Amino acid sequence: MAPSTVDEGMTPIVTPEQPGAVELGTGVLPGATTPESWHREYGSVFARNVTVATLTPVLPDPADATGTAVIVAPGGGFRSLSMQNEGWDVARALADRGVAAFVVKYRLRQTAPELEDFATEIREMLSGPPPAHRKDPVGSFAGLDAQITDARAAFAWVRSHATQWGLDPARVGMVGFSAGAMLTLATALAGEDAEPAFIGSVYGPMSSFDVPPDAPPLFIALAADDPLFASSGFGLVESWHAAGRPVEFHYYERGGHGFGMYPKETTSTGWFEAFISWMTMHGLLARSAARE
């Protein structure tokens, strides 16, 4: 019997295979009572109620490997994770360019067990006032302890396997989407020993931040018609630039929110090639000595 499609186009699915996924050892989300579940929406695959963080490696052909690695953080408002469009598809595209990619399935805030009730929660969230993390990303870092811990563990795990896979520990970066972009910024600015070598924020918060003098190079992509973040100015760009740190900003006329790896008839689809060009400019796609 085929699963029934519920409101918002969400269809429950069985947990898909996640080849090579490893637990990050950060424990079970405190107070969690609802088990992890998965659904399909917008032609993509989503996870929610993630209580145990994992990392899924997507490795390049050894003949093409550059030694650079990227931790990929999908978005979903910290209530779900767009594992396909903003996770696996991004990782595969990076691996095709010789970059080792690692999709982090970080722990999430608990939502309703039933998909119909979750759809209602999302409708109410979108029709209500903006969530705190959207209005004040810096102030909400304190509420992301579990997620930042997961990101730190992901960096530690990748670096601990650097020799095994010919990775350069000094060339491990992170790219995130929406809430994953916020987690990427939080990891760079408050992640202590994570110390990403470079970061990418794709349709994430644009608020000003207190940027340290050793902040990593930052790539930003945003559409001007993004309903969540396009009306909050360009403080993120300005604060990175004011700190004297490298920043590149692509502001697309159209694309909306959540374009990720979806093929669209807008120039926002070019964000990935722009990201690859930016990485190339920084020497990140040149073969590292770690590969020799």
Summary of the structure (lengths in Angstrom):
residues: 292
radius of gyration: 18.0
end to end distance: 53.3
largest distance: 58.8
contacts: 1012
relative contact order: 0.14
helix: 35%
strand: 22%
